[in-house]
C-alpha cells in the first residue's frame, strides 16, 4: 500500500496542478472519483494490466463523458502509457487531500460501530471545526468490530473512542 501511495503521489500533484491552473478543482475531483471507482472495480482492475487492452480502450473505460475536459483525458493517457492506471484510487485520494489543504478544509473520517444519527454527526463535525478552526468535511464508515463508540481520523489527529480501543488500552495497562 505504501509503495502505491509513493508511486501515486507525483501523479496526484500533477493532476492537482493541472486542475488548479485550469481553475477546475471540483470538475477534476468528480472525474478522478469516477475513474478511481471504475479502476477499483475488481473486473476492471483485472483488465487494466492486460497487454491486449489498448490505450484507447482503457481511456474509454475510465474517462467520464466530458467532465474535466481534454486535459483530464490527456492525464489518463499519461497514466496509461506509464502503466499506472491501477493507481487511480490512490491518486484520487491524494488529490482530494491536496484540494482540501488548498481550500483550507479538514477531511475527517468517522468510523463507528453502528450507523450514526445525523444529529450526532453534526455535533462531531461542529466540534472538529471548532478544534481545527477550519471547515470540516466528514465521511462515515461502519465497522461492527469496534463493538461501540467511534474512531475519528482527521489527518494527523486520530481520536479512538471505540470500545475495542479502550479494551486494548486496558489490556496494555494491565499487562505492563
C-alpha positions as CSV (number, residue, x, y, z in Angstrom):
1,X,0.0,0.0,0.0
2,X,2.7,2.5,0.9
3,X,4.5,1.8,-2.3
4,X,1.3,2.5,-4.2
5,X,1.0,5.8,-2.4
6,X,4.6,6.7,-3.2
7,X,4.0,5.9,-6.9
8,X,0.7,7.8,-6.9
9,X,2.0,11.0,-5.2
10,X,3.6,12.7,-8.2
11,X,0.6,11.9,-10.4
12,X,-1.7,13.4,-7.8
13,X,0.4,16.5,-7.6
14,X,0.4,16.8,-11.4
15,X,-3.4,16.3,-11.5
16,X,-3.8,18.9,-8.8
17,X,-1.6,21.4,-10.6
18,X,-3.4,20.9,-13.9
19,X,-6.8,21.3,-12.2
20,X,-5.7,24.4,-10.3
21,X,-4.2,26.0,-13.4
22,X,-7.5,25.4,-15.3
23,X,-9.5,26.5,-12.2
24,X,-11.3,23.2,-12.3
25,X,-10.7,21.6,-8.9
26,X,-14.3,20.4,-8.5
27,X,-14.5,19.0,-12.0
28,X,-11.3,17.1,-11.6
29,X,-12.5,15.8,-8.2
30,X,-15.5,14.3,-9.9
31,X,-13.6,13.0,-12.9
32,X,-10.9,11.4,-10.7
33,X,-13.5,10.0,-8.4
34,X,-15.4,8.4,-11.3
35,X,-12.2,7.0,-12.8
36,X,-10.9,5.7,-9.4
37,X,-14.2,4.0,-8.7
38,X,-14.1,2.3,-12.1
39,X,-10.5,1.3,-11.7
40,X,-11.1,-0.2,-8.3
41,X,-13.9,-2.5,-9.6
42,X,-12.3,-6.0,-9.5
43,X,-13.4,-6.8,-13.0
44,X,-11.8,-3.6,-14.4
45,X,-8.7,-3.9,-12.1
46,X,-8.1,-7.4,-13.6
47,X,-8.4,-6.0,-17.1
48,X,-6.1,-3.0,-16.8
49,X,-2.7,-4.8,-16.8
50,X,-3.8,-6.9,-19.8
51,X,-1.4,-6.0,-22.7
52,X,-4.3,-6.6,-25.2
53,X,-6.2,-3.6,-23.7
54,X,-5.3,-0.7,-25.9
55,X,-4.7,2.8,-24.6
56,X,-7.9,4.0,-26.3
57,X,-10.0,1.2,-24.8
58,X,-8.6,2.0,-21.3
59,X,-9.5,5.6,-21.7
60,X,-12.9,4.8,-23.0
61,X,-13.5,2.7,-19.8
62,X,-12.1,5.2,-17.4
63,X,-12.8,8.7,-18.7
64,X,-16.1,10.2,-17.7
65,X,-18.0,11.9,-20.5
66,X,-16.6,15.5,-20.8
67,X,-16.4,16.0,-17.0
68,X,-13.0,17.7,-16.8
69,X,-12.2,18.2,-20.5
70,X,-9.5,17.2,-22.8
71,X,-6.8,17.9,-20.2
72,X,-8.1,15.1,-18.0
73,X,-8.2,12.7,-20.8
74,X,-4.6,13.5,-21.6
75,X,-3.8,12.9,-17.9
76,X,-5.4,9.4,-18.1
77,X,-3.3,8.9,-21.3
78,X,-0.1,9.6,-19.4
79,X,-1.2,7.1,-16.7
80,X,-2.0,4.5,-19.4
81,X,1.3,5.0,-21.2
82,X,3.2,4.6,-17.9
83,X,1.2,1.5,-16.9
84,X,-0.2,3.3,-13.8
85,X,-4.0,3.2,-14.3
86,X,-4.3,0.9,-11.4
87,X,-3.1,3.7,-9.1
88,X,-6.2,5.8,-9.8
89,X,-7.8,5.1,-6.4
90,X,-4.6,6.3,-4.6
91,X,-4.2,9.3,-7.0
92,X,-7.8,10.4,-6.4
93,X,-7.4,10.1,-2.6
94,X,-4.1,12.1,-2.6
95,X,-5.7,14.7,-5.0
96,X,-8.6,15.2,-2.5
97,X,-6.1,15.8,0.3
98,X,-4.2,18.4,-1.8
99,X,-7.5,20.1,-2.7
100,X,-8.7,20.1,0.9
101,X,-5.4,21.6,2.0
102,X,-5.6,24.3,-0.7
103,X,-9.2,25.1,0.2
104,X,-8.4,25.1,4.0
105,X,-10.8,22.2,4.6
106,X,-10.1,19.3,7.1
107,X,-11.1,15.9,5.8
108,X,-12.3,13.6,8.6
109,X,-13.4,10.0,8.6
110,X,-15.6,8.8,11.4
111,X,-15.7,5.0,11.7
112,X,-18.3,3.8,14.2
113,X,-19.7,0.5,15.4
114,X,-23.2,1.4,14.1
115,X,-24.7,4.0,11.8
116,X,-24.6,7.4,13.4
117,X,-27.7,9.5,13.5
118,X,-27.4,12.8,11.5
119,X,-27.6,14.9,14.7
120,X,-24.7,13.1,16.3
121,X,-22.7,13.5,13.1
122,X,-23.4,17.3,13.1
123,X,-22.1,17.5,16.7
124,X,-18.9,15.8,15.8
125,X,-18.5,18.0,12.7
126,X,-19.0,21.2,14.8
127,X,-16.5,20.0,17.4
128,X,-13.9,19.3,14.8
129,X,-14.5,22.6,13.1
130,X,-14.0,24.4,16.4
131,X,-10.9,22.4,17.2
132,X,-9.2,23.0,13.8
133,X,-10.7,26.4,13.1
134,X,-11.5,25.4,9.6
135,X,-14.3,23.9,7.6
136,X,-14.7,20.1,8.1
137,X,-15.9,17.5,5.6
138,X,-16.8,14.2,7.2
139,X,-17.2,10.8,5.6
140,X,-18.5,7.9,7.6
141,X,-17.9,4.2,7.8
142,X,-19.4,1.4,9.9
143,X,-17.1,-1.3,11.4
144,X,-19.0,-3.6,13.8
145,X,-15.7,-4.9,15.2
146,X,-15.3,-1.7,17.1
147,X,-18.1,-3.0,19.4
148,X,-19.2,0.5,20.4
149,X,-18.1,4.1,20.1
150,X,-16.1,5.6,17.1
151,X,-12.7,6.4,15.7
152,X,-12.2,9.9,14.2
153,X,-9.4,10.2,11.8
154,X,-8.7,13.8,10.7
155,X,-5.3,13.9,9.1
156,X,-2.7,14.0,11.8
157,X,-5.2,13.6,14.5
158,X,-6.8,10.3,15.4
159,X,-9.2,10.0,18.3
160,X,-10.0,6.5,19.3
161,X,-13.2,6.5,21.3
162,X,-14.1,2.9,20.4
163,X,-14.8,0.2,23.0
164,X,-12.4,-2.0,21.2
165,X,-9.6,0.7,21.6
166,X,-10.5,1.2,25.2
167,X,-10.3,-2.6,25.9
168,X,-6.9,-2.7,24.1
169,X,-5.6,0.1,26.2
170,X,-6.9,-1.5,29.4
171,X,-5.2,-4.8,28.4
172,X,-1.9,-3.0,27.8
173,X,-2.2,-1.2,31.2
174,X,-2.9,-4.5,33.0
175,X,0.0,-6.3,31.2
176,X,2.5,-3.5,31.8
